[in-house]
Amino acid sequence: MAAECCICCCSVSQPSDLDELQAGDVVEETFPVVTKCGHLFHNNCLDRWLRTKRVCPNCKTRVPSGPSGVIRIFTSLEADFTA
């Protein structure tokens, strides 16, 4: 069973064809992120949510501002394509 972003109700997963991606192909906004309380969301969904509410949409635990509150599982693949 795939994980689901409770904000948009869509599946959350990593890009399926990492080997075929080229720099600029990956839309970073849809990459999964995890809150410190362990809940998974799309980066853009959680970012929009946290602009108005500083609590986890799942459990209402306070989410600190900055990198201490959200862990980006994938930040960018662009570095992988520069050599």
PATI-491179 format. One record per residue: residue number from 0; residue in three letters; y, x, z of N, C-alpha, C, CB in turn. Coordinates in Angstrom, 2 decimals. Glycine has a CB too. Example, Ala and Ser with C-alpha at 12.3 -4.5 7.8 and 13.67 -1.06 7.14 Angstrom:
REM PATI-491179
seq type nY nX nZ caY caX caZ cY cX cZ cbY cbX cbZ
0 ALA -5.69 13.19 7.80 -4.50 12.30 7.80 -3.30 13.20 7.80 -4.47 11.31 9.05
1 SER -2.25 12.85 7.08 -1.06 13.67 7.14 0.03 12.90 7.87 -0.60 14.08 5.72
REM end
This chain:
REM PATI-491179
seq type nY nX nZ caY caX caZ cY cX cZ cbY cbX cbZ
0 MET -1.17 0.83 0.00 0.00 0.00 0.00 1.24 0.88 0.00 -0.01 -0.95 1.21
1 ALA 2.16 0.62 -0.88 3.38 1.41 -0.99 4.38 1.01 0.09 4.01 1.25 -2.38
2 ALA 5.17 1.99 0.51 6.24 1.70 1.46 7.33 0.92 0.76 6.81 3.00 2.08
3 GLU 8.03 0.09 1.52 9.08 -0.75 0.95 10.38 -0.55 1.70 8.66 -2.23 0.98
4 CYS 11.46 -0.46 0.96 12.80 -0.40 1.55 13.16 -1.81 2.00 13.87 0.18 0.53
5 CYS 13.39 -1.99 3.30 13.66 -3.34 3.81 15.06 -3.83 3.43 13.50 -3.37 5.33
6 ILE 15.88 -2.97 2.89 17.23 -3.37 2.49 17.19 -4.05 1.12 18.17 -2.16 2.46
7 CYS 16.50 -3.44 0.15 16.45 -4.01 -1.20 15.10 -4.66 -1.53 16.76 -2.94 -2.22
8 CYS 14.12 -4.48 -0.64 12.77 -5.04 -0.81 12.01 -4.48 -2.01 12.85 -6.54 -0.93
9 CYS 12.35 -3.24 -2.42 11.65 -2.58 -3.52 10.82 -1.41 -2.99 12.65 -2.09 -4.60
10 SER 9.84 -1.01 -3.75 8.97 0.09 -3.38 9.75 1.39 -3.26 7.85 0.24 -4.40
11 VAL 9.40 2.19 -2.26 10.01 3.50 -2.06 8.94 4.55 -2.34 10.59 3.66 -0.61
12 SER 9.21 5.42 -3.30 8.25 6.47 -3.62 8.97 7.63 -4.27 7.15 5.94 -4.55
13 GLN 8.27 8.75 -4.35 8.82 9.90 -5.04 8.67 9.68 -6.54 8.12 11.22 -4.59
14 PRO 9.46 10.40 -7.36 9.29 10.29 -8.81 7.86 10.62 -9.19 10.27 11.22 -9.55
15 SER 7.28 9.88 -10.12 5.86 10.03 -10.44 5.56 11.22 -11.33 5.37 8.79 -11.11
16 ASP 6.45 11.59 -12.21 6.18 12.67 -13.15 7.08 13.87 -12.89 6.35 12.19 -14.58
17 LEU 6.94 14.49 -11.72 7.80 15.61 -11.37 7.72 16.74 -12.38 7.44 16.12 -10.00
18 ASP 6.55 16.96 -13.00 6.38 18.05 -13.95 7.14 17.80 -15.25 4.93 18.25 -14.25
19 GLU 7.41 16.54 -15.58 8.07 16.22 -16.84 9.57 16.01 -16.70 7.45 15.00 -17.43
20 LEU 10.09 16.08 -15.50 11.51 15.85 -15.29 12.33 17.05 -15.73 11.79 15.55 -13.83
21 GLN 13.53 16.77 -16.19 14.48 17.81 -16.52 15.69 17.63 -15.64 14.86 17.77 -18.03
22 ALA 16.47 18.69 -15.48 17.67 18.60 -14.66 18.52 17.43 -15.12 18.49 19.91 -14.72
23 GLY 18.96 16.63 -14.18 19.79 15.47 -14.49 19.00 14.19 -14.70 20.59 15.74 -15.71
24 ASP 17.68 14.27 -14.84 16.86 13.07 -15.05 16.68 12.26 -13.78 15.51 13.46 -15.59
25 VAL 16.65 12.93 -12.66 16.32 12.25 -11.41 17.57 11.59 -10.84 15.72 13.24 -10.40
26 VAL 17.45 10.33 -10.53 18.56 9.61 -9.90 18.41 9.78 -8.40 18.57 8.09 -10.31
27 GLU 19.25 10.64 -7.84 19.13 10.99 -6.42 19.27 9.78 -5.51 20.16 12.03 -6.05
28 GLU 20.01 8.77 -5.95 20.25 7.61 -5.11 18.98 6.86 -4.75 21.20 6.68 -5.80
29 THR 17.94 6.96 -5.56 16.71 6.22 -5.28 15.68 7.05 -4.52 16.11 5.74 -6.57
30 PHE 16.01 8.30 -4.22 15.08 9.12 -3.45 14.91 8.56 -2.05 15.56 10.58 -3.39
31 PRO 13.73 8.72 -1.49 13.49 8.22 -0.13 14.17 9.08 0.93 12.01 8.16 0.14
32 VAL 14.65 8.41 1.97 15.19 9.06 3.15 14.57 8.41 4.37 16.75 8.97 3.19
33 VAL 14.53 9.15 5.46 13.94 8.65 6.70 14.98 8.77 7.81 12.64 9.44 7.07
34 THR 15.09 7.73 8.61 15.95 7.79 9.79 15.22 8.54 10.89 16.35 6.35 10.27
35 LYS 15.95 9.00 11.90 15.33 9.71 13.02 14.32 8.83 13.75 16.40 10.19 14.01
36 CYS 14.49 7.50 13.65 13.54 6.59 14.29 12.30 6.38 13.43 14.21 5.25 14.59
37 GLY 12.26 7.01 12.22 11.05 7.03 11.42 10.94 5.97 10.34 9.91 6.90 12.29
38 HIS 12.03 5.29 10.00 11.96 4.24 8.97 12.43 4.77 7.62 12.81 3.02 9.38
39 LEU 11.76 4.33 6.57 11.95 4.82 5.21 12.80 3.87 4.38 10.60 5.04 4.53
40 PHE 13.75 4.43 3.61 14.65 3.64 2.77 14.99 4.41 1.51 15.94 3.27 3.53
41 HIS 15.59 3.74 0.53 16.22 4.44 -0.59 17.52 5.05 -0.08 16.47 3.46 -1.82
42 ASN 17.86 6.22 -0.57 19.08 6.90 -0.15 20.32 6.01 -0.32 19.25 8.18 -0.94
43 ASN 20.48 5.41 -1.50 21.69 4.60 -1.73 21.71 3.33 -0.90 21.80 4.25 -3.20
44 CYS 20.57 2.73 -0.67 20.52 1.51 0.16 20.96 1.81 1.58 19.10 0.92 0.16
45 LEU 20.40 2.87 2.16 20.75 3.21 3.54 22.20 3.67 3.65 19.81 4.29 4.07
46 ASP 22.66 4.41 2.66 24.04 4.88 2.67 25.01 3.69 2.71 24.33 5.76 1.44
47 ARG 24.78 2.70 1.86 25.64 1.51 1.86 25.55 0.77 3.19 25.25 0.57 0.71
48 TRP 24.35 0.64 3.73 24.15 -0.05 5.01 24.93 0.65 6.13 22.64 -0.10 5.36
49 LEU 24.79 1.98 6.19 25.40 2.73 7.27 26.92 2.80 7.19 24.84 4.12 7.29
50 ARG 27.48 2.48 6.06 28.94 2.42 5.95 29.51 1.26 6.77 29.36 2.27 4.48
51 THR 28.71 0.24 7.00 29.19 -0.92 7.76 28.54 -1.04 9.13 28.95 -2.19 6.97
52 LYS 27.32 -0.55 9.27 26.59 -0.65 10.53 25.91 0.68 10.80 25.53 -1.81 10.49
53 ARG 26.09 1.24 11.97 25.49 2.54 12.30 24.18 2.36 13.06 26.46 3.38 13.13
54 VAL 23.38 1.37 12.65 22.08 1.13 13.27 21.02 1.03 12.18 22.10 -0.17 14.13
55 CYS 19.79 1.37 12.54 18.66 1.26 11.62 18.45 -0.22 11.26 17.38 1.87 12.24
56 PRO 18.31 -0.53 9.97 18.06 -1.91 9.56 16.74 -2.48 10.08 18.08 -2.00 8.06
57 ASN 15.78 -1.61 10.39 14.48 -2.08 10.88 14.47 -2.34 12.38 13.42 -1.07 10.55
58 CYS 14.92 -1.36 13.15 14.75 -1.47 14.60 16.05 -1.51 15.40 13.93 -0.31 15.08
59 LYS 17.17 -1.41 14.70 18.51 -1.47 15.32 18.83 -0.30 16.24 18.64 -2.75 16.10
60 THR 18.07 0.80 16.13 18.38 2.02 16.87 19.63 2.64 16.27 17.20 3.03 16.83
61 ARG 20.52 3.15 17.10 21.74 3.78 16.61 21.39 4.98 15.73 22.64 4.22 17.79
62 VAL 22.05 5.08 14.56 21.86 6.20 13.64 23.12 7.06 13.70 21.56 5.70 12.17
63 PRO 23.01 8.30 14.20 24.18 9.17 14.30 24.77 9.49 12.93 23.81 10.46 15.01
64 SER 26.07 9.73 12.89 26.72 10.14 11.65 26.26 11.53 11.25 28.26 10.11 11.80
65 GLY 26.34 11.82 9.97 26.01 13.15 9.47 24.52 13.38 9.31 26.56 14.18 10.39
66 PRO 24.15 14.62 9.05 22.75 14.95 8.76 21.80 14.80 9.94 22.68 16.35 8.27
67 SER 22.32 14.63 11.14 21.44 14.50 12.29 20.76 13.13 12.36 22.21 14.75 13.56
68 GLY 21.26 12.15 11.61 20.71 10.80 11.69 19.76 10.43 10.59 21.80 9.84 11.71
69 VAL 19.87 11.10 9.44 19.05 10.76 8.28 18.46 12.02 7.68 19.88 9.98 7.22
70 ILE 17.18 11.97 7.37 16.49 13.11 6.76 16.21 12.76 5.30 15.15 13.44 7.52
71 ARG 16.74 13.56 4.41 16.49 13.35 2.98 15.17 14.02 2.62 17.66 13.91 2.10
72 ILE 14.25 13.22 2.11 12.94 13.77 1.77 13.05 14.62 0.51 11.91 12.63 1.56
73 PHE 13.83 14.14 -0.46 14.13 14.90 -1.67 15.64 14.92 -1.80 13.44 14.28 -2.96
74 THR 16.23 16.09 -1.96 17.69 16.14 -2.11 18.07 16.32 -3.57 18.28 17.26 -1.27
75 SER 17.38 17.18 -4.29 17.68 17.40 -5.70 16.60 18.28 -6.29 19.08 18.05 -5.88
76 LEU 16.31 18.06 -7.54 15.33 18.92 -8.22 16.04 19.90 -9.13 14.34 18.08 -9.02
77 GLU 17.36 19.83 -9.22 18.09 20.67 -10.15 17.82 22.15 -9.91 19.57 20.39 -10.04
78 ALA 17.69 22.57 -8.68 17.42 23.96 -8.38 16.11 24.43 -8.99 17.39 24.17 -6.88
79 ASP 15.15 23.52 -9.15 13.87 23.88 -9.74 13.96 24.18 -11.22 12.89 22.78 -9.51
80 PHE 15.04 23.79 -11.86 15.16 23.95 -13.30 16.09 25.08 -13.70 15.65 22.68 -13.92
81 THR 16.62 25.80 -12.74 17.49 26.94 -13.05 16.70 28.21 -12.78 18.81 26.90 -12.20
82 ALA 16.55 29.00 -13.80 15.82 30.26 -13.64 16.25 31.26 -14.68 14.31 30.03 -13.74
REM end
